[in-house]
Amino acid sequence: MKTEQLVGQPGNTWDRLPSLSGEASFVLIFGAVDRLKDPALFGLVRTMYPRAYLMGCSTAGEIAGTRVLDDSVTVTAVSLDQARVALVKTRIAPGEDSQVTGERLAGELDLDGLRHVLALSDGLQVNGSRLVRGITSQLSPETLVTGGLAADGDRFKETMVLADAPAQSGIVAALAFYGPGLRLGWGSVGGWDIFGPKRLVTRSAGNILYELDGKPVLELYKKYLGKHAAELPASALLFPLRVESPESPDNGLVRTILNVNEDDGSMTFAGDIPEGSHATLMRANFDRLVEGAAASARHSRLSGPGQCLAVCISCVGRKLILKQRVEDETEAVAGVLGEQALMTGFYSYGEISPLAGTGCSELHNQTMTITTFSED
């Protein structure tokens, strides 16, 4: 495996010249919405890497090594020696159940020898948990799915995915990895503190939450947010929910807010919040967020020598908390993975990774999710 990373400069120039032009198997492109909308960008990257699959998305911040960039574009090229990759994509139909979208995407995959799926989706037009459920329902339990939901800073207006074509809204794409020589690792850890009582989800519909303990959820959030209530939905990123199902209370999933409805007092989350589950508000602990990133790196670390690619997908809510110290978490990851790991990735509206307790891929929020790739 060989890797290289380029960072876009103003005027569509780059901080270095590509050295894997004719060799790259795939290229990951992460950037701000305005940068991905540039009609010249796709053509420039295609010229640099004419034989590679190109996949990427819009972000709330780009990860390039230990640096966290804003309003930039990063290009990470990978040349594989033994493994092979393939790219599939689908368009989200208006009003479509996201599980159907995921099933259709997975149906495009060649399942023979499939080892791993790296998926990127529009971050505003899907129910992320149902999308993941649809993808995994078509795959063997041994095939893991990681990835994330595209972002748009803290604006929540438009997200885009790039898949062998200029970036567009309403796209879900997947990069499939094949071959016995591929080595994979993954980790997904949060680091948020629970506060307040555990509450029963008394009314919900998919990813729309109406009531906790029989009371409008938006009213409850405004009570806790105080002066920050006027900044909803962005300020709710600082106070996600931990959701526990009655069947698996030890494997809680963190859910982050995408939108609020003042008319009916509901809140829309990135993934499902089933009726009958229990939900607890969470808040940030700076040191625990950074330690969570390091723990994710320890879980994903691959043994043995050789180049490693680390795709790091963290949540926009973590970035808003860490602010000018956001690079503390990327530095924590680098400190664990070492110099042989080339780090790329982005800040997202949702992270896809197996759940530590079950090994089943799920949508997560407010985590640092890391997928590592190497070859024997």
C-alpha positions in Angstrom: 0.0 0.0 0.0 1.2 3.5 -0.9 -0.5 6.7 0.2 -0.3 10.4 -0.3 -2.2 13.5 0.7 -2.7 16.9 -1.0 -4.4 19.9 0.5 -6.0 22.4 -1.9 -4.9 26.0 -1.9 -6.7 29.1 -3.2 -7.0 29.2 -6.9 -7.2 25.4 -7.3 -3.6 24.8 -6.6 -2.1 22.2 -4.3 0.5 22.1 -1.5 2.4 19.4 -3.4 2.5 17.5 -6.7 0.9 14.1 -6.9 3.3 11.1 -7.1 0.7 8.3 -7.4 -1.0 9.7 -10.5 -1.0 6.5 -12.5 -1.0 4.1 -9.6 -3.8 5.2 -7.3 -6.6 2.7 -6.7 -8.9 5.1 -5.0 -9.0 8.7 -3.8 -10.9 10.2 -0.9 -11.9 13.9 -1.3 -13.3 15.9 1.6 -14.1 19.6 1.5 -16.4 22.4 2.4 -19.6 22.7 0.4 -18.5 25.7 -1.5 -15.2 24.0 -2.5 -17.0 20.9 -3.7 -19.4 23.1 -5.8 -16.4 24.4 -7.8 -17.0 23.0 -11.3 -13.3 22.7 -11.9 -12.5 20.6 -8.8 -13.6 17.2 -10.0 -11.9 17.5 -13.4 -8.6 18.6 -11.7 -8.6 15.5 -9.4 -9.6 13.2 -12.2 -6.6 14.6 -14.3 -4.3 13.9 -11.4 -5.6 10.4 -10.8 -7.0 9.1 -14.1 -7.4 5.4 -13.1 -8.7 5.8 -9.5 -12.2 5.7 -8.1 -13.0 9.1 -6.6 -15.3 9.4 -3.6 -15.8 12.0 -1.0 -18.3 14.4 0.6 -18.9 17.8 2.1 -17.8 18.4 5.7 -17.9 20.4 8.9 -14.1 20.4 8.9 -11.4 18.4 7.1 -8.8 16.2 8.7 -5.4 16.2 7.2 -2.9 14.4 9.5 -3.3 16.1 12.8 -4.6 19.3 11.2 -8.3 20.2 11.3 -9.0 22.6 8.4 -12.0 24.7 7.5 -13.2 25.8 4.0 -10.6 23.7 2.4 -10.4 20.5 0.3 -8.2 17.5 1.0 -7.3 14.7 -1.5 -5.9 11.4 -0.2 -4.8 8.9 -2.8 -4.2 5.2 -2.1 -2.4 2.6 -4.2 -3.2 -1.0 -3.3 -0.8 -3.9 -4.1 -3.1 -6.9 -3.5 -6.6 -5.8 -2.5 -9.1 -4.4 -5.0 -11.9 -1.8 -4.7 -15.1 -1.0 -6.5 -17.5 2.0 -6.2 -21.3 2.0 -6.3 -23.8 4.8 -5.7 -27.5 5.5 -5.7 -29.7 8.6 -5.6 -32.2 9.1 -2.7 -35.7 9.2 -4.0 -38.0 11.9 -2.5 -39.9 10.6 0.5 -38.1 7.2 0.3 -37.6 5.0 3.3 -33.9 5.2 4.0 -33.8 1.4 4.6 -34.9 1.0 1.0 -32.1 3.3 -0.1 -29.6 1.3 1.8 -30.9 -2.0 0.4 -30.7 -0.6 -3.2 -27.1 0.6 -2.7 -26.0 -2.8 -1.2 -27.7 -4.6 -4.1 -25.2 -2.9 -6.5 -22.3 -4.6 -4.7 -20.5 -7.7 -5.8 -20.6 -9.8 -2.7 -18.0 -12.4 -3.7 -15.0 -11.8 -1.6 -16.3 -8.6 -0.1 -14.4 -7.6 3.0 -15.5 -4.1 3.9 -17.8 -1.3 2.8 -16.9 2.4 3.4 -20.1 4.4 2.9 -20.8 8.1 2.6 -24.2 9.6 2.4 -26.0 13.0 2.1 -26.3 14.1 5.7 -29.7 15.8 5.6 -31.9 13.6 3.4 -31.6 10.3 5.2 -32.5 8.6 8.4 -29.0 7.3 9.1 -29.8 4.3 11.3 -32.3 3.0 8.7 -29.8 3.6 5.9 -27.2 1.5 7.7 -29.9 -1.2 8.5 -30.7 -1.4 4.8 -27.1 -1.8 3.8 -26.2 -4.4 6.4 -29.4 -6.4 5.7 -27.9 -7.4 2.3 -24.4 -8.3 3.5 -23.0 -11.2 5.5 -22.4 -10.6 9.2 -18.6 -10.8 8.6 -18.7 -7.8 6.2 -18.4 -4.6 8.3 -19.7 -1.2 7.3 -18.1 2.1 8.3 -18.3 5.6 7.0 -20.3 8.8 7.8 -22.9 11.4 6.8 -21.8 14.4 4.9 -22.0 17.8 6.7 -22.3 21.5 6.1 -20.6 23.1 9.0 -23.1 24.1 11.6 -25.5 25.5 8.9 -27.6 22.3 8.2 -28.6 23.6 4.7 -27.0 21.4 2.1 -24.7 18.4 2.0 -23.1 16.7 -1.0 -21.4 13.4 -2.0 -18.9 12.9 -4.7 -18.8 9.5 -6.4 -16.9 9.4 -9.7 -18.8 12.5 -10.7 -19.0 16.1 -9.5 -20.5 16.4 -6.0 -24.3 16.4 -5.7 -26.9 16.4 -3.0 -29.1 13.4 -2.5 -26.4 10.8 -3.2 -25.3 7.7 -1.2 -22.0 6.0 -2.2 -20.0 3.0 -1.1 -16.4 2.0 -1.7 -16.2 -1.8 -1.5 -12.9 -3.6 -0.5 -12.0 -7.1 -1.7 -9.1 -9.5 -1.1 -7.6 -11.7 1.7 -4.5 -9.5 1.9 -6.4 -6.5 3.2 -6.1 -5.8 7.0 -8.8 -3.8 8.7 -9.4 -2.2 12.0 -12.1 0.0 13.5 -13.0 1.9 16.6 -15.8 4.2 17.7 -15.8 5.9 21.1 -17.5 9.0 22.4 -16.5 10.5 25.8 -19.6 12.4 26.7 -21.0 12.6 30.3 -24.5 11.7 31.2 -26.5 14.2 33.2 -30.1 14.4 34.4 -32.6 11.5 34.8 -33.2 8.6 32.4 -36.4 9.3 30.6 -38.9 7.1 28.8 -39.5 7.7 25.1 -43.3 7.9 25.1 -43.9 9.2 21.6 -41.7 9.0 18.5 -41.9 8.1 14.8 -38.6 6.8 13.3 -36.0 9.5 13.9 -38.6 12.2 15.0 -38.9 12.4 18.8 -42.1 14.0 20.2 -42.2 13.2 23.9 -40.1 12.1 26.8 -42.0 11.1 29.9 -45.1 12.3 28.2 -43.8 15.9 27.8 -42.8 17.7 24.6 -39.1 17.1 24.0 -38.4 20.5 22.5 -39.8 22.1 25.7 -37.4 19.9 27.8 -34.4 20.8 25.6 -35.1 24.5 25.9 -35.2 24.2 29.7 -31.8 22.7 29.7 -30.3 24.9 27.0 -31.4 28.1 28.7 -29.9 31.1 26.8 -28.7 28.7 24.1 -32.2 27.8 23.1 -32.4 30.6 20.6 -29.6 29.0 18.7 -31.4 25.7 18.0 -30.8 23.3 16.3 -27.0 24.1 16.3 -26.8 24.5 20.1 -28.5 21.1 20.7 -25.3 19.6 19.2 -23.8 20.3 22.6 -26.4 18.2 24.4 -27.0 14.9 22.5 -29.1 12.0 23.7 -28.0 8.5 24.8 -30.6 6.1 23.7 -30.9 2.6 25.3 -33.2 -0.1 24.1 -34.9 -2.3 26.7 -33.3 -5.4 25.0 -29.7 -4.0 25.1 -29.3 -1.4 27.8 -25.6 -1.7 27.9 -25.2 -0.8 24.2 -26.5 2.8 24.2 -26.3 4.8 21.0 -25.7 8.5 21.0 -28.1 10.6 18.8 -27.6 14.1 17.7 -30.2 16.7 16.5 -30.7 17.7 12.9 -33.8 19.9 13.2 -36.5 21.2 15.4 -40.2 21.8 14.8 -41.7 24.7 16.8 -45.2 23.9 15.7 -45.5 20.4 17.2 -42.6 20.6 19.7 -40.7 17.7 18.1 -37.0 17.2 17.3 -35.5 15.3 14.3 -32.4 13.2 15.1 -29.9 11.6 12.8 -31.1 8.1 13.7 -34.1 6.3 15.1 -35.3 6.8 18.7 -37.8 3.9 19.3 -40.8 4.3 21.5 -40.2 2.4 24.8 -36.5 3.0 24.8 -34.9 5.2 27.4 -33.1 8.5 26.7 -30.7 10.5 28.8 -29.2 13.9 28.0 -25.5 14.2 27.7 -23.0 17.0 27.9 -19.3 17.5 27.0 -16.3 16.7 29.2 -13.3 18.1 27.3 -10.7 15.6 28.6 -13.0 12.6 28.1 -13.7 13.7 24.5 -10.0 13.6 23.8 -9.5 10.4 25.6 -12.4 8.9 23.6 -10.6 9.7 20.4 -7.4 8.0 21.8 -9.5 5.0 22.8 -11.0 4.7 19.3 -7.5 4.8 17.9 -6.3 2.0 20.3 -9.2 -0.2 19.2 -8.5 0.4 15.5 -4.7 0.1 15.6 -3.3 -2.6 13.3 -0.2 -4.6 14.3 2.8 -5.1 12.1 4.9 -2.8 9.9 3.9 -1.0 6.7 1.9 2.0 5.6 -1.6 2.4 7.1 -4.5 4.6 6.0 -6.7 5.9 8.9 -10.0 7.3 7.9 -11.2 9.4 10.9 -14.8 10.6 11.0 -15.7 12.7 14.0 -18.9 14.7 14.8 -19.5 18.4 14.3 -20.7 18.5 17.9 -17.3 17.5 19.2 -15.7 20.2 17.0 -18.0 22.9 18.5 -17.1 21.8 22.0 -13.3 21.5 21.4 -13.2 24.8 19.4 -9.6 26.0 19.1 -8.4 22.8 20.8 -10.0 20.5 18.3 -6.6 19.3 17.1 -6.1 17.8 20.5 -8.2 14.8 19.5 -6.5 14.3 16.1 -3.1 14.6 17.9 -4.3 12.0 20.4 -5.2 9.6 17.5 -1.8 10.2 15.9 0.0 9.5 19.1 -1.6 6.1 19.2 -1.4 5.1 15.5 2.1 6.3 15.0 4.0 7.7 12.0 3.1 4.9 9.7 -0.6 6.0 9.6 -1.7 8.6 7.1 -4.8 10.3 8.6 -7.6 11.7 6.6 -11.3 12.2 7.3 -13.8 14.9 8.2 -16.3 16.2 10.8 -19.8 14.8 10.1 -23.5 14.7 10.9 -23.2 11.0 11.8 -20.7 8.2 12.0 -21.1 4.6 10.9 -19.2 1.9 12.7 -19.7 -1.5 14.4 -21.0 -1.3 17.9 -18.3 -2.6 20.3 -20.7 -4.8 22.3 -22.3 -6.6 19.3 -20.0 -6.1 16.3 -23.0 -5.0 14.2 -22.6 -1.8 12.2 -24.8 1.1 13.4 -25.2 4.8 13.1 -23.4 6.7 15.9 -23.4 10.4 16.7 -20.9 12.5 18.7 -18.1 9.9 18.4 -14.7 9.7 16.8 -14.9 6.8 14.5 -11.7 5.4 12.9 -11.3 2.8 10.2 -7.7 1.6 9.4 -6.6 -0.1 6.2 -3.4 -1.9 5.4 -2.1 -4.8 3.4 -0.1 -7.9 4.3 
